[in-house]
Amino acid sequence: MTLYTRHQLLRDTDVMSMAHSLEVRVPLLDHELISRVIPLRDSLGGATSKALLLEAVADVLPASVRERRTKQGFVFPFAEWLRGDLGEAVDLHSVGGELFNRPAVDNVIRAWRQGHLHWTRPWALGVLGRWQTSAN
């Protein structure tokens, strides 16, 4: 609760919600709820907090989610965003100039669009290209 939640999940939620003018409150982190639940841990025997959470929402959670065997985290859709407005913001098509070899940039963008590269490659080129433009 004090490491990953505070320094990663809450920070990411805060940044992304502010970027879209949203107010986000995570109800499961409500201080009153936490102050009542934490002391119960010792009295629950071997039950895990995930099992208890799953049991608490079992009547409203689809079986496909309840019975999922693989762990699935939340991932920001940067690849999708790069195909839309974010791609326009970093202007992948104008990356070039003295710092970049245009055919090599085109190869990276093409390979990414075909699913052969992770989104971070064209993103890095776009950010560097934007930096280069602003530095000149």
DSSP file (Angstrom, degrees, kcal/mol; ACC not computed):
  #  RESIDUE AA STRUCTURE BP1 BP2  ACC     N-H-->O    O-->H-N    N-H-->O    O-->H-N    TCO  KAPPA ALPHA  PHI   PSI    X-CA   Y-CA   Z-CA
    1    1 A M              0   0    0      0, 0.0     5,-0.4     0, 0.0     0, 0.0   0.000 360.0 360.0 360.0 -29.4    0.0    0.0    0.0
    2    2 A T        +     0   0    0      3,-0.1     5,-0.1     4,-0.1     0, 0.0   0.649 360.0  31.4 -97.8 -13.2    2.8    2.4    0.7
    3    3 A L  S  > S+     0   0    0      3,-0.1     4,-2.9     4,-0.1     5,-0.4   0.788 125.7  21.6-105.4 -80.1    5.1    1.6   -2.2
    4    4 A Y  H  >>S+     0   0    0      1,-0.2     5,-1.9     2,-0.2     4,-1.6   0.902 127.1  48.1 -60.8 -43.5    3.6    0.4   -5.5
    5    5 A T  I  4>S+     0   0    0      3,-0.2     5,-3.2     2,-0.2     6,-0.4   0.959 120.6  34.5 -62.8 -51.7    0.2    1.9   -4.9
    6    6 A R  I  45S+     0   0    0     -5,-0.4     5,-0.4     1,-0.2    -2,-0.2   0.935 125.9  37.2 -72.0 -46.5    1.4    5.3   -3.8
    7    7 A H  I  <5S+     0   0    0     -4,-2.9    -1,-0.2     3,-0.1    -3,-0.2   0.632 133.6  15.0 -87.1 -13.4    4.4    5.7   -6.0
    8    8 A Q  I  X5S+     0   0    0     -4,-1.6     4,-2.8    -5,-0.4     5,-0.3   0.682 126.1  37.1-121.6 -65.9    3.1    4.1   -9.2
    9    9 A L  I  ><S+     0   0    0     -5,-1.9     4,-2.4     1,-0.2     5,-0.2   0.930 122.2  41.0 -63.2 -49.3   -0.6    3.5   -9.4
   10   10 A L  H  ><S+     0   0    0     -5,-3.2     4,-2.5    -6,-0.3    -1,-0.2   0.891 116.1  50.9 -68.5 -37.0   -1.8    6.6   -7.7
   11   11 A R  H  > S+     0   0    0     -5,-0.4     4,-2.7    -6,-0.4    -2,-0.2   0.945 112.4  45.9 -63.8 -47.8    0.8    8.8   -9.5
   12   12 A D  H  X S+     0   0    0     -4,-2.8     4,-2.6     1,-0.2     5,-0.3   0.912 113.6  49.6 -61.8 -42.9   -0.1    7.4  -12.9
   13   13 A T  H  X S+     0   0    0     -4,-2.4     4,-2.4    -5,-0.3     5,-0.2   0.919 112.0  48.8 -61.7 -43.6   -3.8    7.8  -12.2
   14   14 A D  H  X S+     0   0    0     -4,-2.5     4,-2.3     2,-0.2     5,-0.2   0.933 113.3  46.0 -62.4 -47.9   -3.3   11.4  -11.0
   15   15 A V  H  X S+     0   0    0     -4,-2.7     4,-1.9     1,-0.2    -2,-0.2   0.935 116.4  43.9 -62.7 -47.8   -1.2   12.3  -14.1
   16   16 A M  H  X S+     0   0    0     -4,-2.6     4,-0.8    -5,-0.2    -1,-0.2   0.875 113.8  49.8 -69.6 -36.6   -3.5   10.8  -16.6
   17   17 A S  H ><>S+     0   0    0     -4,-2.4     5,-3.2    -5,-0.3     3,-0.7   0.910 111.6  48.5 -69.6 -39.1   -6.7   12.1  -15.0
   18   18 A M  H ><5S+     0   0    0     -4,-2.3     3,-1.4    -5,-0.2    -2,-0.2   0.870 104.6  60.1 -66.4 -34.7   -5.3   15.7  -14.8
   19   19 A A  H 3<5S+     0   0    0     -4,-1.9    -1,-0.2     1,-0.3    -2,-0.2   0.758 114.4  36.4 -63.3 -23.1   -4.2   15.4  -18.5
   20   20 A H  T <<5S-     0   0    0     -4,-0.8    -1,-0.3    -3,-0.7    -2,-0.2   0.140 115.4-110.9-116.4  17.9   -7.9   14.9  -19.4
   21   21 A S  T < 5 +     0   0    0     -3,-1.4     2,-0.4     1,-0.2    -3,-0.2   0.880  69.5 143.3  55.8  43.6   -9.4   17.2  -16.8
   22   22 A L      < -     0   0    0     -5,-3.2     2,-0.6    -6,-0.1    -1,-0.2  -0.884  48.0-140.2-113.1 145.5  -10.9   14.4  -14.7
   23   23 A E        -     0   0    0     -2,-0.4     2,-0.5     2,-0.0    -9,-0.0  -0.927  26.0-170.5-101.2 121.3  -11.3   14.1  -11.0
   24   24 A V        +     0   0    0     -2,-0.6     2,-0.4   -10,-0.1    -7,-0.0  -0.945  12.5 178.5-119.3 131.6  -10.5   10.5   -9.9
   25   25 A R        -     0   0    0     -2,-0.5     3,-0.1     5,-0.0     5,-0.1  -0.997  22.1-143.3-129.9 127.3  -11.0    9.0   -6.5
   26   26 A V    >   -     0   0    0     -2,-0.4     3,-1.9     1,-0.2     4,-0.1  -0.792  10.6-163.1 -92.9 104.4  -10.2    5.4   -5.8
   27   27 A P  G >  S+     0   0    0      0, 0.0     3,-1.6     0, 0.0     6,-0.2   0.791  84.0  63.7 -63.2 -29.7  -12.9    4.2   -3.4
   28   28 A L  G 3  S+     0   0    0      1,-0.3    -2,-0.0    -3,-0.1    -3,-0.0   0.612 100.8  54.8 -70.5  -8.7  -11.0    1.1   -2.3
   29   29 A L  G <  S+     0   0    0     -3,-1.9    -1,-0.3     4,-0.1     2,-0.1   0.234  74.5 138.4-105.0  12.1   -8.3    3.4   -0.8
   30   30 A D    <>  -     0   0    0     -3,-1.6     4,-2.6     1,-0.1     5,-0.2  -0.371  57.7-132.4 -58.4 130.9  -10.7    5.3    1.3
   31   31 A H  H  > S+     0   0    0      1,-0.2     4,-2.2     2,-0.2    -1,-0.1   0.816 104.4  52.5 -61.6 -32.4   -9.1    5.9    4.7
   32   32 A E  H  > S+     0   0    0      2,-0.2     4,-1.1     1,-0.2    -1,-0.2   0.914 111.2  46.5 -69.5 -41.3  -12.1    4.8    6.7
   33   33 A L  H >> S+     0   0    0     -3,-0.2     4,-2.2     2,-0.2     3,-0.6   0.946 114.1  47.8 -63.4 -48.2  -12.4    1.6    4.7
   34   34 A I  H 3X S+     0   0    0     -4,-2.6     4,-2.5     1,-0.2    -2,-0.2   0.906 107.7  55.1 -61.0 -43.1   -8.7    0.8    5.1
   35   35 A S  H 3< S+     0   0    0     -4,-2.2    -1,-0.2    -5,-0.2    -2,-0.2   0.769 114.5  41.4 -64.4 -24.0   -8.7    1.6    8.8
   36   36 A R  H << S+     0   0    0     -4,-1.1     4,-0.3    -3,-0.6    -1,-0.2   0.789 118.0  44.4 -90.1 -31.2  -11.5   -1.0    9.3
   37   37 A V  H >X S+     0   0    0     -4,-2.2     3,-1.6     2,-0.2     4,-0.6   0.896 100.9  63.8 -83.8 -42.0  -10.2   -3.7    7.0
   38   38 A I  G >< S+     0   0    0     -4,-2.5     3,-1.4     1,-0.3     4,-0.3   0.890 100.1  53.1 -53.7 -45.5   -6.5   -3.8    7.9
   39   39 A P  G 34 S+     0   0    0      0, 0.0     3,-0.5     0, 0.0     4,-0.3   0.733 100.2  64.8 -64.0 -18.7   -7.1   -4.9   11.5
   40   40 A L  G X> S+     0   0    0     -3,-1.6     3,-0.8    -4,-0.3     4,-0.6   0.672  77.3  87.4 -76.2 -16.5   -9.3   -7.8   10.2
   41   41 A R  G X< S+     0   0    0     -3,-1.4     3,-1.3    -4,-0.6    -1,-0.2   0.882  85.7  50.9 -52.8 -45.6   -6.3   -9.5    8.4
   42   42 A D  G >4 S+     0   0    0     -3,-0.5     3,-0.7    -4,-0.3    -1,-0.3   0.817 108.1  52.5 -65.3 -30.6   -5.2  -11.5   11.5
   43   43 A S  G <4 S+     0   0    0     -3,-0.8    -1,-0.3    -4,-0.3    -2,-0.2   0.495  93.6  74.1 -84.5  -2.1   -8.7  -12.9   12.1
   44   44 A L  G X< S-     0   0    0     -3,-1.3     3,-1.5    -4,-0.6     2,-0.2   0.420  83.6-150.2 -93.5   1.9   -9.1  -14.2    8.5
   45   45 A G  T <   -     0   0    0     -3,-0.7    -1,-0.3     1,-0.2    -2,-0.0  -0.476  68.3 -16.3  67.7-129.8   -6.8  -17.2    8.8
   46   46 A G  T 3  S+     0   0    0     -2,-0.2    -1,-0.2     2,-0.0     2,-0.1   0.387  98.0 126.2 -92.4   3.9   -5.2  -18.0    5.4
   47   47 A A    <   -     0   0    0     -3,-1.5     2,-0.2    -6,-0.1    -3,-0.1  -0.381  53.7-137.0 -65.7 136.9   -7.6  -16.1    3.2
   48   48 A T     >  -     0   0    0      1,-0.1     4,-2.1    -2,-0.1     5,-0.2  -0.565  17.8-117.6 -90.6 158.8   -5.8  -13.6    0.9
   49   49 A S  H  > S+     0   0    0      1,-0.2     4,-2.3     2,-0.2     5,-0.2   0.851 116.1  53.9 -64.2 -32.8   -7.0  -10.1    0.3
   50   50 A K  H  > S+     0   0    0      2,-0.2     4,-2.6     1,-0.2    -1,-0.2   0.904 107.5  50.0 -68.0 -39.6   -7.5  -10.9   -3.3
   51   51 A A  H  > S+     0   0    0      2,-0.2     4,-2.3     1,-0.2    -2,-0.2   0.901 111.8  48.9 -64.3 -39.6   -9.7  -13.9   -2.5
   52   52 A L  H  X S+     0   0    0     -4,-2.1     4,-2.2     2,-0.2    -2,-0.2   0.906 111.5  48.5 -66.8 -41.7  -11.8  -11.7   -0.1
   53   53 A L  H  X S+     0   0    0     -4,-2.3     4,-1.3     2,-0.2    -2,-0.2   0.921 111.9  49.9 -63.3 -43.5  -12.2   -9.0   -2.7
   54   54 A L  H  < S+     0   0    0     -4,-2.6     4,-0.4     1,-0.2     3,-0.3   0.909 111.5  48.4 -61.1 -43.2  -13.2  -11.6   -5.3
   55   55 A E  H >< S+     0   0    0     -4,-2.3     3,-0.8     1,-0.2     4,-0.3   0.871 107.0  57.1 -64.6 -37.0  -15.8  -13.1   -2.9
   56   56 A A  H 3< S+     0   0    0     -4,-2.2    -1,-0.2     1,-0.2    -2,-0.2   0.795 118.7  30.4 -66.8 -28.4  -17.2   -9.7   -2.1
   57   57 A V  T >X S+     0   0    0     -4,-1.3     3,-1.6    -3,-0.3     4,-1.4   0.220  84.3 113.6-114.6  13.8  -18.0   -8.9   -5.7
   58   58 A A  T <4 S+     0   0    0     -3,-0.8    -1,-0.1    -4,-0.4    -2,-0.1   0.815  73.6  56.6 -57.9 -33.6  -18.7  -12.5   -6.9
   59   59 A D  T 34 S+     0   0    0     -4,-0.3    -1,-0.3     1,-0.2    -2,-0.1   0.682 117.3  33.0 -75.6 -15.6  -22.4  -11.8   -7.6
   60   60 A V  T <4 S+     0   0    0     -3,-1.6    -1,-0.2     2,-0.1    -2,-0.2   0.489 100.0  88.9-115.2  -6.8  -21.7   -8.9   -9.9
   61   61 A L  S  < S-     0   0    0     -4,-1.4     5,-0.1    -7,-0.2    -4,-0.0  -0.810  81.9-115.1 -96.6 128.8  -18.4  -10.1  -11.6
   62   62 A P    >>  -     0   0    0      0, 0.0     4,-2.4     0, 0.0     3,-1.2  -0.250  21.2-120.3 -60.5 148.6  -18.7  -12.2  -14.7
   63   63 A A  H 3> S+     0   0    0      1,-0.3     4,-2.7     2,-0.2     5,-0.1   0.841 111.9  64.3 -57.8 -35.1  -17.4  -15.8  -14.4
   64   64 A S  H 34 S+     0   0    0      1,-0.2    -1,-0.3     2,-0.2     4,-0.0   0.813 110.5  37.8 -61.2 -29.4  -14.9  -15.1  -17.2
   65   65 A V  H X4 S+     0   0    0     -3,-1.2     3,-1.1     2,-0.1    -2,-0.2   0.885 115.9  51.0 -85.7 -45.1  -13.2  -12.6  -15.0
   66   66 A R  H 3< S+     0   0    0     -4,-2.4    -2,-0.2     1,-0.2    -3,-0.2   0.858 116.6  40.9 -59.9 -37.1  -13.6  -14.5  -11.7
   67   67 A E  T 3< S+     0   0    0     -4,-2.7    -1,-0.2    -5,-0.2    -2,-0.1   0.300  80.5 132.9 -99.6   9.2  -12.1  -17.7  -13.1
   68   68 A R    <   -     0   0    0     -3,-1.1     4,-0.1     1,-0.1    -3,-0.1  -0.398  39.0-163.8 -62.9 132.3   -9.3  -16.1  -15.1
   69   69 A R        +     0   0    0     -2,-0.1     2,-0.3     2,-0.1    -1,-0.1   0.703  64.5  72.0 -92.8 -22.1   -6.1  -18.0  -14.5
   70   70 A T  S    S-     0   0    0      1,-0.0     2,-0.2     2,-0.0    -2,-0.0  -0.732  84.9-114.6-100.1 145.8   -3.6  -15.4  -15.9
   71   71 A K        -     0   0    0     -2,-0.3     2,-0.4     1,-0.0    -2,-0.1  -0.543  32.3-170.5 -74.0 137.7   -2.7  -12.2  -14.2
   72   72 A Q        -     0   0    0     -2,-0.2     2,-0.1    -4,-0.1    -4,-0.0  -0.957   1.9-170.9-136.6 116.2   -3.8   -9.2  -16.2
   73   73 A G        -     0   0    0     -2,-0.4     2,-0.4     1,-0.1     0, 0.0  -0.389  33.8 -89.1 -97.1 177.4   -2.8   -5.7  -15.3
   74   74 A F        -     0   0    0     -2,-0.1     2,-0.4     2,-0.0    -1,-0.1  -0.747  42.0-170.4 -88.5 132.9   -3.8   -2.3  -16.5
   75   75 A V        -     0   0    0     -2,-0.4     0, 0.0     2,-0.0     0, 0.0  -0.987  23.6-124.6-126.5 130.1   -1.9   -1.0  -19.5
   76   76 A F        -     0   0    0     -2,-0.4     2,-1.9     1,-0.1     3,-0.3  -0.556  27.4-123.8 -70.3 137.3   -2.1    2.5  -20.9
   77   77 A P     >  +     0   0    0      0, 0.0     4,-2.5     0, 0.0     5,-0.2  -0.332  54.0 149.0 -83.7  58.9   -2.9    2.3  -24.6
   78   78 A F  H  >  +     0   0    0     -2,-1.9     4,-2.7     1,-0.2     5,-0.2   0.876  69.7  55.2 -60.7 -38.8    0.1    4.3  -25.9
   79   79 A A  H  > S+     0   0    0     -3,-0.3     4,-1.2     2,-0.2    -1,-0.2   0.928 111.0  45.1 -60.5 -44.3    0.2    2.3  -29.2
   80   80 A E  H  > S+     0   0    0      1,-0.2     4,-0.5     2,-0.2     3,-0.4   0.916 112.8  50.9 -64.5 -43.1   -3.4    3.2  -29.9
   81   81 A W  H ><>S+     0   0    0     -4,-2.5     5,-1.3     1,-0.2     6,-1.2   0.881 105.7  56.0 -62.5 -37.8   -2.8    6.8  -28.9
   82   82 A L  H 3<5S+     0   0    0     -4,-2.7    -1,-0.2     4,-0.3    -2,-0.2   0.807 102.6  55.8 -65.4 -28.1    0.2    7.0  -31.2
   83   83 A R  H 3<5S+     0   0    0     -4,-1.2    -1,-0.3    -3,-0.4    -2,-0.2   0.628 121.4  26.7 -76.4 -12.1   -2.1    6.0  -34.1
   84   84 A G  T <X5S-     0   0    0     -3,-1.2     4,-1.4    -4,-0.5     3,-0.4   0.165 128.8 -19.9-117.5-126.7   -4.3    8.9  -33.3
   85   85 A D  H  >5S+     0   0    0      1,-0.2     4,-2.1     2,-0.2     5,-0.1   0.832 128.8  56.7 -62.0 -36.7   -3.9   12.3  -31.7
   86   86 A L  H  ><S+     0   0    0     -5,-1.3     4,-2.3     1,-0.2    -4,-0.3   0.892 104.5  53.8 -64.7 -37.4   -0.6   11.5  -29.9
   87   87 A G  H  >>S+     0   0    0     -6,-1.2     5,-1.2    -3,-0.4     4,-0.9   0.873 109.6  48.1 -62.3 -37.0    1.0   10.5  -33.2
   88   88 A E  H  <5S+     0   0    0     -4,-1.4    -1,-0.2     2,-0.2    -2,-0.2   0.867 108.9  54.9 -69.5 -35.7    0.0   13.9  -34.5
   89   89 A A  H  <5S+     0   0    0     -4,-2.1    -2,-0.2     1,-0.2    -1,-0.2   0.894 115.8  35.9 -66.8 -40.5    1.4   15.6  -31.4
   90   90 A V  H  <5S-     0   0    0     -4,-2.3    -1,-0.2    -5,-0.1    -2,-0.2   0.584 103.3-140.7 -88.8  -8.4    4.8   14.1  -31.8
   91   91 A D  T ><5 -     0   0    0     -4,-0.9     3,-1.4    -5,-0.2     4,-0.3   0.948  21.6-172.7  52.2  67.2    4.5   14.3  -35.6
   92   92 A L  G > <S+     0   0    0     -5,-1.2     3,-0.8     1,-0.3    -1,-0.1   0.768  78.8  60.8 -60.1 -27.3    6.1   11.0  -36.6
   93   93 A H  G 3  S+     0   0    0      1,-0.2    -1,-0.3    -6,-0.2    -2,-0.1   0.684 102.0  50.0 -79.5 -15.9    6.0   12.0  -40.3
   94   94 A S  G <  S+     0   0    0     -3,-1.4     2,-0.3    -4,-0.1    -1,-0.2   0.362  75.8 124.4-103.5   6.9    8.2   15.1  -39.9
   95   95 A V    <   +     0   0    0     -3,-0.8     2,-0.2    -4,-0.3    10,-0.1  -0.514  45.8  83.1 -66.4 126.4   11.0   13.4  -38.0
   96   96 A G    >>  +     0   0    0     -2,-0.3     4,-0.6    33,-0.1     3,-0.5  -0.780  32.0 117.3 178.6-133.0   14.1   14.0  -40.0
   97   97 A G  T 34 S-     0   0    0     -2,-0.2     3,-0.4     1,-0.2     5,-0.2  -0.302  90.5 -35.1  74.0-159.0   16.7   16.7  -40.3
   98   98 A E  T 34 S+     0   0    0      1,-0.2    -1,-0.2     3,-0.1     0, 0.0   0.786 135.0  56.1 -71.1 -28.5   20.3   16.4  -39.4
   99   99 A L  T <4 S+     0   0    0     -3,-0.5     2,-0.3    30,-0.1    -1,-0.2   0.754 106.4  49.1 -78.5 -24.9   19.8   14.1  -36.5
  100  100 A F  S  < S-     0   0    0     -4,-0.6     2,-0.7    -3,-0.4    -1,-0.0  -0.870  70.2-131.9-124.4 149.5   17.8   11.4  -38.3
  101  101 A N    >>  -     0   0    0     -2,-0.3     4,-2.2     1,-0.2     3,-0.6  -0.889  25.3-148.5 -93.1 110.5   18.1    9.3  -41.5
  102  102 A R  H 3> S+     0   0    0     -2,-0.7     4,-2.7     1,-0.3     5,-0.2   0.864  93.8  51.1 -55.3 -44.9   14.7    9.6  -43.0
  103  103 A P  H 3> S+     0   0    0      0, 0.0     4,-2.0     0, 0.0    -1,-0.3   0.889 111.0  49.9 -60.9 -35.8   14.6    6.1  -44.7
  104  104 A A  H <> S+     0   0    0     -3,-0.6     4,-2.0     2,-0.2    -2,-0.2   0.903 110.8  49.4 -67.3 -40.4   15.6    4.6  -41.3
  105  105 A V  H  X S+     0   0    0     -4,-2.2     4,-2.6     1,-0.2     5,-0.2   0.929 110.0  51.2 -62.5 -45.2   12.8    6.5  -39.6
  106  106 A D  H  X S+     0   0    0     -4,-2.7     4,-2.7     1,-0.2    -2,-0.2   0.886 108.5  52.4 -59.4 -39.3   10.3    5.4  -42.2
  107  107 A N  H  X S+     0   0    0     -4,-2.0     4,-2.6     2,-0.2    -1,-0.2   0.897 109.8  48.5 -63.6 -40.7   11.4    1.7  -41.7
  108  108 A V  H  X S+     0   0    0     -4,-2.0     4,-2.3     2,-0.2    -2,-0.2   0.941 113.8  45.7 -64.2 -47.8   10.9    2.0  -37.9
  109  109 A I  H  X S+     0   0    0     -4,-2.6     4,-2.6     2,-0.2    -2,-0.2   0.910 114.3  48.6 -63.4 -42.5    7.4    3.5  -38.3
  110  110 A R  H  X S+     0   0    0     -4,-2.7     4,-1.8    -5,-0.2    -2,-0.2   0.932 111.6  49.0 -63.0 -46.3    6.5    0.9  -41.0
  111  111 A A  H  <>S+     0   0    0     -4,-2.6     5,-3.0     1,-0.2     6,-0.7   0.885 112.3  49.1 -62.6 -38.7    7.7   -2.0  -38.8
  112  112 A W  H ><5S+     0   0    0     -4,-2.3     3,-1.7     4,-0.2    -1,-0.2   0.934 109.6  50.6 -65.6 -46.0    5.7   -0.6  -35.8
  113  113 A R  H 3<5S+     0   0    0     -4,-2.6    -1,-0.2     1,-0.3    -2,-0.2   0.813 109.4  52.4 -62.4 -29.0    2.5   -0.2  -37.9
  114  114 A Q  T 3<5S-     0   0    0     -4,-1.8    -1,-0.3    -5,-0.2    -2,-0.2   0.464 121.3-109.5 -85.4  -1.2    2.9   -3.8  -39.0
  115  115 A G  T < 5S+     0   0    0     -3,-1.7    -3,-0.2    -4,-0.2    -2,-0.1   0.640  88.9 114.0  86.5  14.8    3.3   -5.0  -35.4
  116  116 A H  S   <S+     0   0    0     -5,-3.0     2,-0.3    -6,-0.2    -4,-0.2   0.589  72.0  46.6 -94.4 -11.5    7.0   -5.9  -35.6
  117  117 A L  S    S-     0   0    0     -6,-0.7    -2,-0.1    -5,-0.2     2,-0.1  -0.948  85.4-108.5-131.0 150.9    8.1   -3.2  -33.1
  118  118 A H    >   -     0   0    0     -2,-0.3     3,-1.6     1,-0.1    -6,-0.1  -0.412  36.1-111.8 -70.7 152.4    7.0   -1.9  -29.7
  119  119 A W  T 3> S+     0   0    0      1,-0.3     4,-1.8     2,-0.2     5,-0.2   0.703 109.1  75.1 -60.4 -21.1    5.4    1.5  -29.6
  120  120 A T  H 3> S+     0   0    0      1,-0.2     4,-2.3     2,-0.2    -1,-0.3   0.771  86.6  61.8 -67.3 -24.5    8.3    2.9  -27.7
  121  121 A R  H <> S+     0   0    0     -3,-1.6     4,-1.9     2,-0.2    -1,-0.2   0.978 110.0  35.9 -68.1 -55.7   10.5    3.0  -30.8
  122  122 A P  H  > S+     0   0    0      0, 0.0     4,-2.7     0, 0.0    -2,-0.2   0.869 116.4  57.2 -65.7 -31.6    8.5    5.4  -32.9
  123  123 A W  H  X S+     0   0    0     -4,-1.8     4,-2.7     2,-0.2     5,-0.2   0.937 106.0  48.9 -60.5 -46.5    7.6    7.3  -29.7
  124  124 A A  H  X S+     0   0    0     -4,-2.3     4,-2.5     1,-0.2     5,-0.2   0.908 112.6  48.1 -61.2 -42.4   11.3    7.9  -28.9
  125  125 A L  H  X S+     0   0    0     -4,-1.9     4,-2.7     2,-0.2    -1,-0.2   0.920 112.0  49.6 -63.4 -43.0   11.9    9.1  -32.5
  126  126 A G  H  X S+     0   0    0     -4,-2.7     4,-2.3     2,-0.2    -2,-0.2   0.907 112.1  47.1 -63.1 -42.4    8.9   11.4  -32.3
  127  127 A V  H  X S+     0   0    0     -4,-2.7     4,-2.5     2,-0.2    -2,-0.2   0.918 113.8  47.6 -66.4 -43.4   10.1   12.9  -29.0
  128  128 A L  H  X S+     0   0    0     -4,-2.5     4,-2.8    -5,-0.2    -2,-0.2   0.905 112.0  50.6 -63.5 -40.4   13.6   13.4  -30.2
  129  129 A G  H  X S+     0   0    0     -4,-2.7     4,-2.2     2,-0.2    -2,-0.2   0.905 111.2  47.9 -63.6 -40.6   12.3   14.9  -33.4
  130  130 A R  H  X S+     0   0    0     -4,-2.3     4,-2.3     2,-0.2    -2,-0.2   0.904 112.4  49.4 -66.2 -40.9   10.1   17.3  -31.4
  131  131 A W  H  X S+     0   0    0     -4,-2.5     4,-2.1     2,-0.2    -2,-0.2   0.918 110.1  51.2 -62.0 -44.0   13.1   18.2  -29.2
  132  132 A Q  H  X S+     0   0    0     -4,-2.8     4,-1.1     1,-0.2    -2,-0.2   0.906 110.4  49.1 -60.8 -42.1   15.3   18.8  -32.2
  133  133 A T  H  < S+     0   0    0     -4,-2.2     3,-0.3     1,-0.2    -1,-0.2   0.908 113.6  45.3 -64.4 -42.6   12.7   21.1  -33.7
  134  134 A S  H  < S+     0   0    0     -4,-2.3    -1,-0.2     1,-0.2    -2,-0.2   0.777 109.2  56.6 -73.7 -24.9   12.3   23.1  -30.5
  135  135 A A  H  <        0   0    0     -4,-2.1    -1,-0.2     1,-0.2    -2,-0.2   0.741 360.0 360.0 -77.2 -22.6   16.1   23.3  -30.0
  136  136 A N     <        0   0    0     -4,-1.1    -1,-0.2    -3,-0.3    -2,-0.2   0.482 360.0 360.0 -84.7 360.0   16.6   24.9  -33.4
